[in-house]
Structure formats: C-alpha cells, structure tokens
Amino acid sequence: MNSPRLSFLISSIFFAAACGEKGVDTEGTPTTTDATTETATDGTTAPTTGEPACVDPSLTEFGPSVEVTLRNDGDARLFVNLQENCTTVLPFSLRDASDAEVVINKDACDSACEAVLSGGCGCPAGCPIGDVIQLEPGGTFVASWTGRVWAEVTLPAECPKDGCAPQCFAAGQASEGTYTVVARAHDAVGECLACTCEPGPEGSCVVSGAIAMGAEVVAEAELAYPMQTALAVTFE
C-alpha cells in the first residue's frame, strides 16, 4: 500500500510537469517561456501608443569628411560664389554615378524637418549679398564636405506646427559610391563695394558682399566615397 508521503511526492511531480511554463536556468534564476508582444512600427508612429512620432528623422553625425581643393591652373583670376539665392553653399556640387544631383547645398527655402516641427518653415525674409572666393592663377582654396546629404521626406500630417506642410528635408549620410564633384567659377565679380581682396600665401581670399558673374568655367573631379577623403578640382 502506498504511504501518504509517497502519494504526496507523486502528486507534486505531476503538478510541476503541468506547470512547465516556468523553470530555473543554470544560474538558479526563475525563467519563463511566455512570449512578449511588441507593437510594430514603421518609424512614423510610437511603438506603444500608435500615435504619430513627431521627431526629426535627420542624422546628426556624418563622415568621413572630404577635403576638396579648388585649384586655378589658368592664366586669369577666377571668382567662385559662396552663396546662392540667400543660401550659404559649398563652392562645389555633387552628382552620383547616374548623373543625378546629390543635394549637399540645401536651399534656404527648402525647410528642414526641425524647422517644420517647430513652426519655422518658409523662406527667409531677406538676406545680404554673399561672399565670393577670389582665386588667383596658380592659387588654391580648400573646403570640406562632411558627408551630409539632404533628402525630402513627409512627416505625419499631425506633426507640422503653425501651418507648415509635412514635406521637409532631412539630413542623412551619403552612400558609398562614385560621385562627380563639380565646381563653377566666373571671370568677374560685381554688386560689391570692395571687389577684390588681398590673397594669402595659398593664392586665394574671400571677397565679402559680392556676386561672381561673367563667363563661366567648369571643373570636375571623380570621388570614390568613402574610401577617398581628399581630392583636387582644377580649373584649366
């Protein structure tokens, strides 16, 4: 005949088997096999509430940077604009392997997502005349591109403030690939009070409050990014 103690032990074993959802790991810590369910999100909604995620999708770190040296191998002085339509720009532009423009100089009227989220969209009320690089024959001027590019995105309709449209520009990291760096210079300068500057040892300087104009000279160079972090763009 089974003793009461033996019956109790057998019942305990069956009870533990029936409750196999929980156990003890090798460290002696209670564990569970219950699945945890998370709400899927595409980046425009908050994962726990389903409400719009009103955040700027822009990145804040980029790289590596590329040092671009503009060189004047011609016989005449050249001028390169550092501003276009109220927008401070790099003295060169970028095209990808399919010859499509890569936006590294965002227009001042193209609102960044940060501005749209804060209600600061729209064009500036006005701007002063910009600066111009004066590049002497044999001279050089060095500028740096961080690797940042701009792309248009659409925020959730509930996110923009003060009547701003949901379309905005977000900063991102340039993809690996082959690019063409394009620089444009002119042979004259205008809209200025002091239309020349005193070049430094590198053979260049910056004229404040001027616009480069006249005959255009275009120079190009190929960039293998991100392997290549320096190149020269030469005006012949």
C-alpha positions as CSV (number, residue, x, y, z in Angstrom):
1,M,0.0,0.0,0.0
2,N,1.3,3.5,-0.9
3,S,2.1,5.7,2.1
4,P,0.5,9.2,2.3
5,R,4.0,10.6,1.9
6,L,4.7,8.8,-1.4
7,S,1.3,9.9,-2.8
8,F,2.2,13.5,-1.9
9,L,5.5,13.3,-3.8
10,I,3.9,11.8,-6.9
11,S,1.2,14.5,-6.9
12,S,3.9,17.2,-6.6
13,I,5.8,15.8,-9.6
14,F,2.7,15.8,-11.8
15,F,1.8,19.3,-10.7
16,A,5.3,20.6,-11.7
17,A,5.1,18.9,-15.1
18,A,1.7,20.6,-15.7
19,C,3.2,24.0,-14.9
20,G,6.1,23.7,-17.3
21,E,5.8,27.3,-18.5
22,K,8.3,28.3,-15.8
23,G,11.6,26.8,-14.7
24,V,15.0,27.6,-13.4
25,D,18.0,28.4,-15.5
26,T,21.6,27.2,-14.9
27,E,22.2,30.2,-12.6
28,G,19.3,29.3,-10.4
29,T,17.2,32.3,-11.6
30,P,13.5,31.7,-12.3
31,T,12.8,31.9,-16.1
32,T,9.6,31.9,-18.2
33,T,8.8,31.0,-21.8
34,D,5.9,33.4,-22.1
35,A,6.3,35.4,-25.4
36,T,6.4,39.1,-25.2
37,T,4.5,41.0,-27.9
38,E,5.7,44.3,-29.2
39,T,3.8,46.8,-31.4
40,A,5.4,47.0,-34.8
41,T,6.3,50.5,-36.1
42,D,7.5,51.9,-39.4
43,G,9.3,54.8,-37.7
44,T,6.3,57.3,-38.1
45,T,4.3,56.0,-35.1
46,A,5.2,55.5,-31.5
47,P,5.6,51.7,-30.7
48,T,3.4,51.7,-27.6
49,T,0.6,54.1,-28.4
50,G,0.3,54.2,-32.2
51,E,0.4,58.0,-32.0
52,P,2.5,59.9,-34.6
53,A,6.2,60.0,-33.8
54,C,6.8,63.7,-34.3
55,V,10.6,63.6,-34.4
56,D,13.2,64.9,-36.9
57,P,14.4,61.9,-38.8
58,S,17.7,63.7,-39.6
59,L,21.1,62.2,-38.6
60,T,23.4,64.3,-36.5
61,E,26.7,62.6,-37.2
62,F,28.3,62.2,-40.7
63,G,31.6,61.1,-42.2
64,P,34.2,60.7,-43.2
65,S,34.7,64.3,-44.4
66,V,36.2,65.0,-47.7
67,E,38.7,67.9,-48.2
68,V,38.2,69.5,-51.6
69,T,40.9,71.7,-53.0
70,L,39.9,74.2,-55.8
71,R,42.9,74.9,-57.9
72,N,43.3,77.6,-60.6
73,D,45.7,76.4,-63.3
74,G,44.6,79.0,-65.7
75,D,46.1,82.4,-66.5
76,A,43.3,84.6,-65.2
77,R,41.8,85.4,-61.8
78,L,38.6,83.5,-61.1
79,F,35.7,84.0,-58.7
80,V,33.5,81.4,-57.0
81,N,30.2,82.1,-55.3
82,L,29.7,81.0,-51.7
83,Q,26.0,82.0,-51.7
84,E,23.1,81.1,-54.0
85,N,19.6,82.6,-53.5
86,C,20.2,83.5,-49.9
87,T,21.7,80.1,-49.2
88,T,25.3,79.8,-48.0
89,V,26.8,77.0,-50.1
90,L,29.9,74.9,-50.5
91,P,31.9,76.1,-53.6
92,F,31.0,72.9,-55.4
93,S,28.1,70.5,-56.1
94,L,27.9,66.7,-56.3
95,R,26.4,64.2,-58.8
96,D,26.1,60.5,-58.3
97,A,27.0,57.6,-60.7
98,S,23.7,58.0,-62.6
99,D,24.4,61.8,-63.1
100,A,21.6,62.8,-60.7
101,E,22.2,65.7,-58.4
102,V,23.0,64.9,-54.8
103,V,21.7,67.7,-52.5
104,I,24.6,68.8,-50.3
105,N,23.6,72.5,-50.5
106,K,20.0,72.7,-49.2
107,D,18.1,75.8,-50.5
108,A,17.2,78.3,-47.8
109,C,13.5,78.0,-48.8
110,D,13.5,74.1,-48.5
111,S,12.6,73.8,-44.9
112,A,14.5,71.3,-42.7
113,C,12.3,68.9,-40.7
114,E,13.5,70.5,-37.5
115,A,12.0,73.8,-38.7
116,V,8.7,72.3,-39.8
117,L,8.3,70.6,-36.4
118,S,8.9,73.9,-34.6
119,G,6.7,76.0,-37.0
120,G,9.7,77.8,-38.5
121,C,9.2,76.9,-42.2
122,G,9.3,79.1,-45.2
123,C,11.8,81.3,-47.0
124,P,13.9,83.9,-45.1
125,A,12.5,87.5,-45.2
126,G,15.7,88.6,-47.0
127,C,19.4,88.3,-47.0
128,P,22.5,90.3,-47.6
129,I,24.8,89.7,-50.6
130,G,27.0,86.7,-50.0
131,D,30.7,86.1,-50.2
132,V,32.9,85.1,-53.2
133,I,36.2,83.2,-53.4
134,Q,38.9,85.1,-55.3
135,L,41.2,82.5,-56.8
136,E,44.5,83.8,-58.3
137,P,46.3,82.0,-61.2
138,G,48.2,79.1,-59.5
139,G,46.1,79.6,-56.3
140,T,44.2,77.1,-54.2
141,F,41.2,77.2,-51.9
142,V,40.3,74.4,-49.5
143,A,36.7,73.5,-48.5
144,S,35.4,70.5,-46.6
145,W,32.3,68.3,-47.2
146,T,31.1,66.4,-44.1
147,G,29.4,63.6,-46.0
148,R,26.0,65.0,-45.2
149,V,23.3,64.9,-47.9
150,W,19.7,66.1,-47.8
151,A,16.5,64.2,-48.9
152,E,12.9,65.2,-48.9
153,V,10.6,63.3,-46.6
154,T,7.0,63.5,-45.4
155,L,6.2,63.7,-41.7
156,P,2.9,62.5,-40.3
157,A,0.2,65.1,-41.0
158,E,-0.4,65.9,-37.3
159,C,3.3,66.9,-36.7
160,P,4.0,70.2,-38.5
161,K,3.4,73.4,-36.5
162,D,1.9,76.8,-37.4
163,G,0.6,75.8,-40.8
164,C,3.8,74.2,-42.1
165,A,3.4,71.5,-44.8
166,P,4.5,67.9,-43.8
167,Q,7.1,67.8,-46.6
168,C,10.6,68.7,-45.3
169,F,14.3,67.9,-45.8
170,A,16.1,65.5,-43.6
171,A,19.9,65.3,-43.3
172,G,21.4,61.8,-44.0
173,Q,24.7,60.1,-44.6
174,A,26.0,59.9,-48.2
175,S,26.0,56.3,-49.5
176,E,29.2,54.6,-50.6
177,G,29.8,55.1,-54.3
178,T,31.4,57.1,-57.1
179,Y,30.5,60.8,-57.3
180,T,31.4,63.7,-59.5
181,V,32.5,66.9,-57.8
182,V,31.6,69.9,-59.9
183,A,32.9,73.5,-59.3
184,R,31.8,76.6,-61.2
185,A,33.9,79.8,-61.4
186,H,33.4,83.1,-63.2
187,D,35.8,85.6,-64.6
188,A,34.3,88.7,-63.0
189,V,32.7,89.9,-59.8
190,G,30.0,92.6,-59.2
191,E,27.5,94.1,-56.7
192,C,30.3,94.9,-54.4
193,L,32.0,97.9,-52.8
194,A,35.4,96.4,-52.5
195,C,35.5,93.9,-55.3
196,T,38.9,92.4,-54.6
197,C,40.8,91.1,-51.6
198,E,44.5,90.5,-50.7
199,P,45.3,86.9,-51.4
200,G,47.1,84.8,-48.8
201,P,50.1,82.5,-49.4
202,E,47.8,79.9,-50.9
203,G,46.8,82.4,-53.6
204,S,43.1,83.0,-52.6
205,C,40.9,85.1,-50.4
206,V,37.3,85.8,-49.8
207,V,35.5,89.0,-51.1
208,S,32.7,90.0,-48.7
209,G,29.4,91.2,-50.2
210,A,29.8,90.3,-53.8
211,I,28.5,88.1,-56.6
212,A,30.6,86.2,-59.1
213,M,29.5,86.7,-62.7
214,G,30.7,86.8,-66.3
215,A,32.0,83.9,-68.3
216,E,31.7,80.5,-66.5
217,V,34.5,78.0,-66.2
218,V,33.6,74.5,-65.0
219,A,35.9,71.9,-63.4
220,E,35.1,68.4,-62.4
221,A,36.8,65.5,-60.5
222,E,35.7,62.0,-59.6
223,L,35.3,61.0,-55.9
224,A,35.3,57.4,-54.6
225,Y,33.4,57.8,-51.3
226,P,34.1,57.0,-48.5
227,M,37.5,55.5,-49.4
228,Q,38.8,58.8,-50.8
229,T,38.8,61.7,-48.4
230,A,40.7,64.4,-50.3
231,L,40.8,65.5,-54.0
232,A,41.7,68.5,-56.2
233,V,39.2,70.1,-58.6
234,T,41.3,72.0,-61.2
235,F,40.2,74.9,-63.4
236,E,42.3,74.8,-66.6
